[in-house]
Amino acid sequence: MSLETSRLILRQWQPSDRQAFAQLNADPHVMLFFPSPLSAKASDDAMQRYSTAIEKQGWGFWAVERKQEGDFIGFVGMQHFADYLPCAPGIEIGWRLAKHAWRKGYATEAATATVRYAFDVLKLTELCSITSAFNMPSQAVMKKIGMKNTKHNFLHPAVPEDSSLREHVLYKMTNPQQA
């Protein structure tokens, strides 16, 4: 299962993505709105989880590749919210791209394709997205794809209590075909 846009392919993970994904997750700029960068093992574990989810359900956090360049630039897709989150249950749309791929519209382009798949193919009624209250770039993408801030901020239970990143915002959008 893969999705395509004019410039991107959202696809299943490949072994060749491993090193670039580890570099992305170790980059302090990319991980600025997370408690810390990921170790190589944590990055490998995440890649395996994402790949397994796609194998099992046909969707998840897809690897994103630029068509023209043929290079891996990050991930975009969906996953079930973890049960411990106050916004669970639900389906979260999310993304993480390498710094060299920022400000080119890739996150919005891939997220828009993901929204279409979620609503047109999976027939989901709602998509949500969460991020640190300080993560304005991700919130800008959320707005561009049609999500609305619920104004129901929460303290993320997996973020350390003393972290300035603990407060999270919750954005939502409903399927216009089922409204």
One Martini backbone bead per residue (centre of mass of N, CA, C, O) as a GRO file, in nm:
protein
  179
    1MET     BB    1   0.093   0.038   0.026
    2SER     BB    2   0.043   0.352  -0.145
    3LEU     BB    3   0.115   0.698  -0.194
    4GLU     BB    4   0.051   0.980  -0.420
    5THR     BB    5   0.199   1.264  -0.547
    6SER     BB    6   0.356   1.488  -0.736
    7ARG     BB    7   0.638   1.451  -0.532
    8LEU     BB    8   0.535   1.187  -0.371
    9ILE     BB    9   0.601   0.891  -0.164
   10LEU     BB   10   0.398   0.673   0.025
   11ARG     BB   11   0.557   0.405   0.208
   12GLN     BB   12   0.707   0.144   0.277
   13TRP     BB   13   0.953   0.025   0.448
   14GLN     BB   14   1.313   0.021   0.420
   15PRO     BB   15   1.630  -0.065   0.489
   16SER     BB   16   1.744   0.208   0.352
   17ASP     BB   17   1.607   0.402   0.583
   18ARG     BB   18   1.756   0.367   0.854
   19GLN     BB   19   1.982   0.585   0.856
   20ALA     BB   20   1.810   0.837   0.791
   21PHE     BB   21   1.620   0.801   1.033
   22ALA     BB   22   1.836   0.821   1.254
   23GLN     BB   23   1.931   1.105   1.178
   24LEU     BB   24   1.665   1.248   1.217
   25ASN     BB   25   1.627   1.153   1.528
   26ALA     BB   26   1.920   1.295   1.609
   27ASP     BB   27   1.817   1.573   1.540
   28PRO     BB   28   1.773   1.858   1.728
   29HIS     BB   29   1.589   2.013   1.531
   30VAL     BB   30   1.372   1.793   1.479
   31MET     BB   31   1.356   1.735   1.816
   32LEU     BB   32   1.269   2.002   1.968
   33PHE     BB   33   0.951   1.889   2.043
   34PHE     BB   34   1.111   1.683   2.212
   35PRO     BB   35   1.267   1.557   2.482
   36SER     BB   36   1.448   1.381   2.266
   37PRO     BB   37   1.649   1.226   2.100
   38LEU     BB   38   1.717   0.935   1.923
   39SER     BB   39   1.827   0.647   1.920
   40ALA     BB   40   1.906   0.398   1.714
   41LYS     BB   41   1.721   0.190   1.851
   42ALA     BB   42   1.462   0.363   1.871
   43SER     BB   43   1.444   0.407   1.567
   44ASP     BB   44   1.424   0.109   1.484
   45ASP     BB   45   1.170   0.049   1.650
   46ALA     BB   46   0.986   0.250   1.506
   47MET     BB   47   1.016   0.137   1.222
   48GLN     BB   48   0.896  -0.139   1.294
   49ARG     BB   49   0.620  -0.043   1.390
   50TYR     BB   50   0.536   0.098   1.128
   51SER     BB   51   0.565  -0.148   0.940
   52THR     BB   52   0.370  -0.339   1.092
   53ALA     BB   53   0.116  -0.167   1.068
   54ILE     BB   54   0.101  -0.177   0.759
   55GLU     BB   55   0.084  -0.482   0.732
   56LYS     BB   56  -0.180  -0.520   0.910
   57GLN     BB   57  -0.369  -0.244   0.800
   58GLY     BB   58  -0.246  -0.060   0.541
   59TRP     BB   59  -0.151   0.154   0.761
   60GLY     BB   60   0.037   0.459   0.867
   61PHE     BB   61   0.365   0.535   0.893
   62TRP     BB   62   0.503   0.658   0.620
   63ALA     BB   63   0.734   0.669   0.401
   64VAL     BB   64   0.917   0.942   0.250
   65GLU     BB   65   0.949   1.015  -0.102
   66ARG     BB   66   1.111   1.157  -0.354
   67LYS     BB   67   1.071   1.124  -0.680
   68GLN     BB   68   1.307   1.267  -0.825
   69GLU     BB   69   1.537   1.181  -0.604
   70GLY     BB   70   1.473   0.910  -0.424
   71ASP     BB   71   1.443   1.017  -0.125
   72PHE     BB   72   1.447   1.014   0.209
   73ILE     BB   73   1.247   1.247   0.447
   74GLY     BB   74   1.037   1.060   0.616
   75PHE     BB   75   0.712   1.096   0.780
   76VAL     BB   76   0.363   1.002   0.707
   77GLY     BB   77   0.047   0.966   0.897
   78MET     BB   78  -0.102   0.701   1.095
   79GLN     BB   79  -0.241   0.647   1.433
   80HIS     BB   80  -0.306   0.523   1.721
   81PHE     BB   81  -0.370   0.614   2.013
   82ALA     BB   82  -0.263   0.604   2.308
   83ASP     BB   83  -0.429   0.505   2.591
   84TYR     BB   84  -0.290   0.732   2.792
   85LEU     BB   85  -0.436   0.941   2.639
   86PRO     BB   86  -0.688   1.183   2.663
   87CYS     BB   87  -0.763   1.145   2.334
   88ALA     BB   88  -0.850   0.873   2.376
   89PRO     BB   89  -0.969   0.754   2.126
   90GLY     BB   90  -0.790   0.745   1.802
   91ILE     BB   91  -0.670   0.924   1.514
   92GLU     BB   92  -0.346   1.007   1.412
   93ILE     BB   93  -0.182   1.270   1.260
   94GLY     BB   94   0.160   1.268   1.119
   95TRP     BB   95   0.507   1.410   1.134
   96ARG     BB   96   0.857   1.374   0.997
   97LEU     BB   97   1.123   1.581   0.887
   98ALA     BB   98   1.384   1.672   0.739
   99LYS     BB   99   1.537   1.970   0.733
  100HIS     BB  100   1.580   1.982   0.411
  101ALA     BB  101   1.238   1.953   0.386
  102TRP     BB  102   1.169   2.220   0.472
  103ARG     BB  103   0.967   2.466   0.335
  104LYS     BB  104   0.814   2.286   0.070
  105GLY     BB  105   0.524   2.132   0.140
  106TYR     BB  106   0.541   1.824   0.218
  107ALA     BB  107   0.366   1.788   0.468
  108THR     BB  108   0.104   1.892   0.343
  109GLU     BB  109   0.092   1.702   0.100
  110ALA     BB  110   0.097   1.431   0.260
  111ALA     BB  111  -0.137   1.496   0.457
  112THR     BB  112  -0.355   1.531   0.242
  113ALA     BB  113  -0.339   1.239   0.137
  114THR     BB  114  -0.409   1.112   0.411
  115VAL     BB  115  -0.687   1.235   0.445
  116ARG     BB  116  -0.813   1.116   0.194
  117TYR     BB  117  -0.771   0.823   0.278
  118ALA     BB  118  -0.922   0.829   0.549
  119PHE     BB  119  -1.203   0.929   0.420
  120ASP     BB  120  -1.234   0.767   0.137
  121VAL     BB  121  -1.133   0.471   0.228
  122LEU     BB  122  -1.174   0.433   0.551
  123LYS     BB  123  -1.411   0.619   0.665
  124LEU     BB  124  -1.346   0.823   0.857
  125THR     BB  125  -1.469   1.072   1.091
  126GLU     BB  126  -1.176   1.129   1.231
  127LEU     BB  127  -0.903   1.357   1.300
  128CYS     BB  128  -0.593   1.392   1.475
  129SER     BB  129  -0.366   1.626   1.654
  130ILE     BB  130  -0.043   1.650   1.817
  131THR     BB  131   0.140   1.899   2.018
  132SER     BB  132   0.327   2.120   2.116
  133ALA     BB  133   0.253   2.445   2.198
  134PHE     BB  134   0.537   2.542   2.048
  135ASN     BB  135   0.460   2.399   1.763
  136MET     BB  136   0.408   2.594   1.497
  137PRO     BB  137   0.470   2.434   1.237
  138SER     BB  138   0.263   2.204   1.289
  139GLN     BB  139   0.016   2.388   1.326
  140ALA     BB  140   0.025   2.496   1.036
  141VAL     BB  141  -0.037   2.228   0.900
  142MET     BB  142  -0.303   2.172   1.036
  143LYS     BB  143  -0.444   2.419   0.912
  144LYS     BB  144  -0.389   2.360   0.605
  145ILE     BB  145  -0.565   2.074   0.629
  146GLY     BB  146  -0.829   2.167   0.827
  147MET     BB  147  -0.770   2.204   1.114
  148LYS     BB  148  -0.877   2.237   1.460
  149ASN     BB  149  -0.864   2.397   1.751
  150THR     BB  150  -0.999   2.282   2.058
  151LYS     BB  151  -0.874   2.402   2.336
  152HIS     BB  152  -0.766   2.104   2.462
  153ASN     BB  153  -0.540   2.104   2.656
  154PHE     BB  154  -0.250   1.900   2.766
  155LEU     BB  155  -0.070   1.677   2.964
  156HIS     BB  156   0.183   1.485   2.878
  157PRO     BB  157   0.258   1.177   3.027
  158ALA     BB  158   0.552   1.129   2.860
  159VAL     BB  159   0.634   1.402   2.975
  160PRO     BB  160   0.810   1.566   3.169
  161GLU     BB  161   0.708   1.774   3.423
  162ASP     BB  162   0.963   1.992   3.370
  163SER     BB  163   0.866   2.040   3.084
  164SER     BB  164   0.789   2.274   2.830
  165LEU     BB  165   0.647   2.027   2.644
  166ARG     BB  166   0.390   1.912   2.795
  167GLU     BB  167   0.212   2.095   2.652
  168HIS     BB  168  -0.078   2.019   2.454
  169VAL     BB  169  -0.232   2.010   2.149
  170LEU     BB  170  -0.566   1.980   1.989
  171TYR     BB  171  -0.653   1.857   1.678
  172LYS     BB  172  -0.935   1.865   1.437
  173MET     BB  173  -1.125   1.653   1.200
  174THR     BB  174  -1.392   1.604   0.979
  175ASN     BB  175  -1.582   1.428   0.774
  176PRO     BB  176  -1.766   1.579   0.527
  177GLN     BB  177  -1.932   1.310   0.437
  178GLN     BB  178  -2.027   1.265   0.769
  179ALA     BB  179  -2.164   1.545   0.880
   0.00000   0.00000   0.00000
